Amino acid sequence: METRALAVPGGSLSTTTAGTPGRPPAVLVHAGIAHSAMWAGLMAAVADELHTVAYDCRCFGRSETSVEGEYSDVDDLVSVLDGHGLDSVVLVGASRGGRIALDFALAHPGRVRGLFLIAPDVSGFEASASADEQALLDAIEAADEAGDLERIIALEGQLHVDGPTRAADVSREEIRRLVAEMSRVNYALQQSTPDFTDPGPAAGRLAGMACPVHVLVGTADTTGMREMAAAIARTCPGATLTEVPDAAHMLVLERPDVVESELRSWLPPR
């Protein structure tokens, strides 16, 4: 894998590439509780079939940005494609990265061959929460108000790594550690954040999606994430949905075998 800093207005984005240029390209957009390192295993696994590019969004991972001015995640993704000489790609997006991928596909349909979305967020979607989930969200908000970073990270691990309906199992301890490590890096960068432009809600425009869409979601993920996955599959023309049994939000880390298999079998023709 090769990593470099890609200059963008007001900062730089750290990008990592794998696979051989000339193979079908895919750009990977990370979740909000992670950074581009979450993709390392998947990128290595599909290097025989894809040329992959992962990057750190502003205020995540190894990205650098000023707090002056206004920035756009969609425009930054344009810069990633342009900086790597990619005209049209498959976008692989997880959670917050899924939201960015959807927003990008609606703004630049000619540059997206397909969307492979893993527990995606959808801008403008009013998701519900169960009582257990709301209790965790309230506890995270209270920890934030108290400035207790380690409490926030632990609760976010409970919500997203274990899932709101599962107990903390020792088999997921390494995933919790990896996510906590990435979160600490991100929170350090997010003490001062720039203003981000709002591309407008995607929720009411999904029926106009022009590319193939495949969605993965774990059955142990939150109510809201499962609702958004179902809404995308129901609304985007020709979209498909795979529900992964007994898996929560960080599917790439918890069920890498399923994610790789689903991606390989779904890839649209070039």
Sequence and secondary structure as in RCSB ss.txt:
>XXXX:A:sequence
METRALAVPGGSLSTTTAGTPGRPPAVLVHAGIAHSAMWAGLMAAVADELHTVAYDCRCFGRSETSVEGEYSDVD
DLVSVLDGHGLDSVVLVGASRGGRIALDFALAHPGRVRGLFLIAPDVSGFEASASADEQALLDAIEAADEAGDLE
RIIALEGQLHVDGPTRAADVSREEIRRLVAEMSRVNYALQQSTPDFTDPGPAAGRLAGMACPVHVLVGTADTTGM
REMAAAIARTCPGATLTEVPDAAHMLVLERPDVVESELRSWLPPR
>XXXX:A:secstr
 EEEEEEETTEEEEEEEES TTS EEEEE  TTS GGGGHHHHHHTTTT EEEEE  TTSTT EE SSSEE HHH
HHHHHHHHTT SSEEEEEETHHHHHHHHHHHH GGGEEEEEEES   TT      HHHHHHHHHHHHHHHTT HH
HHHHHHHIIIII TTS   GGGHHHHHHHHHHHHHHHHHTTS  EE     SGGGGGG  S EEEEEETTS HHH
HHHHHHHHHHSTT EEEEETT  S HHHH HHHHHHHHHHH    
